[in-house]
Amino acid sequence: MKVRSIRLGNLPLKNNIFLAPMAGFTDYSFRYAVKDFGYGLCFTELVSSKGLFFGGEKTKELLKTFPGEQVAAQIFGSDPFYMRKACESEDLSQFKIVDINMGCPVPKVFKNGDGSALLSDIKKAEGIVKECVKSGKIITVKIRTGLKEGDDFSTDFCKMAEGAGAKLVTIHGRVRDNYYSGEPDFASIERAKKAVQIPIVANGGIFTVKDADEMMEKTGADGVMLARGAIKNPFLIQELLGLPKTENLPHFALRHLAILKEEKGTSRAAVEFRKFINSYFSDFSGVKSVRARLMKCNTAEEIESIIRTL
Ligand SMILES: Cc1cc2nc3c(=O)[nH]c(=O)nc-3n(C[C@H](O)[C@H](O)[C@H](O)COP(=O)(O)O)c2cc1C
């Protein structure tokens, strides 16, 4: 794919390859592990605007960053007051960029009118973007193409976001009903891209360099956002940039686990690392026979000793 720099208003980013927000995955430890792989921008996991307003330890943990990290905080909520207050909160003071989640399909979020539920009310969504922009942060928005099969909301939402002062929109090319399955709606992204001046980043189903090329060609988007593709193969970022792979998968996994252990201690690291074992080693030959043992480990050291045998 064509790698180039991208601007969020006055803020230039190094390139147009983004690492998606993913609850439970793109935490501090994962982002730290891939920090030198070269992406242009990454995102925290989604954080509740009300949680930020009322203050909570869990919220603070989700917002941990490291010096020099090019990262946006992603917030969710549907009340313009709390959304703006969240942008202005002390906990977000280290973030220049705040991304508004308008795509989360999870029932718990949707039922509250948050995440993808905002796609059903463009006026409300506009009010939120406008209030957040008043905070002085660089505001970006992440949407889906609609709620149900046949919907095509991308153009209207991108125009709305641009008019309300957002500096970039990421479009996950699927409707809410389809969660994470099916081919992305390339045409919906393409139409939206043509309708606005702000950069449009395309997301959905990018697992290989070929997928990224196809996404860029079919949509004309300004960049791509990698999600499950990056937690299955973190080196995909380097592959897209045409950089040599700097380590092998077991080495990367060990390094990631060490970061987690240092941050959270050996037992919690072992539990939290299980989901990454599933994603990193889903296609790795030789893991099948040890997977069950890996998933039962209670300390990081036990996991380390098994990974060293791979
Ligand atoms: C486990 C998981 C957690 C996710 N969490 C978030 C999130 O916190 N915020 C968000 O905007 N999208 C979230 N997403 C959606 C991804 O950012 C992305 O839009 C989606 O996975 C489509 O891209 P893909 O097909 O390349 O995986 C999540 C997806 C997954 C699989």
The ligand as an SDF file (V2000), in Angstrom:
LIG
                    3D

 31 33  0  0  0  0  0  0  0  0999 V2000
  -11.8230   -7.7900   20.8020 C   0  0  0  0  0  0  0  0  0  0  0  0
  -12.1680   -6.5040   20.1010 C   0  0  0  0  0  0  0  0  0  0  0  0
  -12.2570   -5.3330   20.8150 C   0  0  0  0  0  0  0  0  0  0  0  0
  -12.5930   -4.1400   20.1690 C   0  0  0  0  0  0  0  0  0  0  0  0
  -12.6610   -2.9820   20.8920 N   0  0  0  0  0  0  0  0  0  0  0  0
  -12.9090   -1.8010   20.2620 C   0  0  0  0  0  0  0  0  0  0  0  0
  -12.8700   -0.5760   20.9700 C   0  0  0  0  0  0  0  0  0  0  0  0
  -12.5930   -0.5240   22.1810 O   0  0  0  0  0  0  0  0  0  0  0  0
  -13.1440    0.5530   20.2640 N   0  0  0  0  0  0  0  0  0  0  0  0
  -13.4370    0.5340   18.9230 C   0  0  0  0  0  0  0  0  0  0  0  0
  -13.6660    1.5860   18.3160 O   0  0  0  0  0  0  0  0  0  0  0  0
  -13.4490   -0.6050   18.2340 N   0  0  0  0  0  0  0  0  0  0  0  0
  -13.1740   -1.7780   18.8650 C   0  0  0  0  0  0  0  0  0  0  0  0
  -13.1390   -2.9250   18.1470 N   0  0  0  0  0  0  0  0  0  0  0  0
  -13.3300   -2.8730   16.6890 C   0  0  0  0  0  0  0  0  0  0  0  0
  -11.9780   -2.7540   15.9680 C   0  0  0  0  0  0  0  0  0  0  0  0
  -11.3440   -1.5430   16.2840 O   0  0  0  0  0  0  0  0  0  0  0  0
  -12.1960   -2.8350   14.4490 C   0  0  0  0  0  0  0  0  0  0  0  0
  -13.0280   -1.7860   14.0560 O   0  0  0  0  0  0  0  0  0  0  0  0
  -12.8360   -4.1630   14.0330 C   0  0  0  0  0  0  0  0  0  0  0  0
  -12.2340   -5.2390   14.6840 O   0  0  0  0  0  0  0  0  0  0  0  0
  -12.7830   -4.3460   12.5150 C   0  0  0  0  0  0  0  0  0  0  0  0
  -11.4660   -4.4930   12.0670 O   0  0  0  0  0  0  0  0  0  0  0  0
  -10.8480   -5.9510   11.7060 P   0  0  0  0  0  0  0  0  0  0  0  0
  -11.8460   -6.6440   10.8240 O   0  0  0  0  0  0  0  0  0  0  0  0
   -9.5660   -5.6300   10.9990 O   0  0  0  0  0  0  0  0  0  0  0  0
  -10.6350   -6.6710   12.9930 O   0  0  0  0  0  0  0  0  0  0  0  0
  -12.8310   -4.1180   18.7790 C   0  0  0  0  0  0  0  0  0  0  0  0
  -12.7250   -5.3170   18.0620 C   0  0  0  0  0  0  0  0  0  0  0  0
  -12.3980   -6.4980   18.6900 C   0  0  0  0  0  0  0  0  0  0  0  0
  -12.2770   -7.7580   17.8820 C   0  0  0  0  0  0  0  0  0  0  0  0
  1  2  1  0
  2  3  1  0
  2 30  2  0
  3  4  2  0
  4  5  1  0
  4 28  1  0
  5  6  2  0
  6  7  1  0
  6 13  1  0
  7  8  2  0
  7  9  1  0
  9 10  1  0
 10 11  2  0
 10 12  1  0
 12 13  2  0
 13 14  1  0
 14 15  1  0
 14 28  1  0
 15 16  1  0
 16 17  1  0
 16 18  1  0
 18 19  1  0
 18 20  1  0
 20 21  1  0
 20 22  1  0
 22 23  1  0
 23 24  1  0
 24 25  2  0
 24 26  1  0
 24 27  1  0
 28 29  2  0
 29 30  1  0
 30 31  1  0
M  END
$$$$
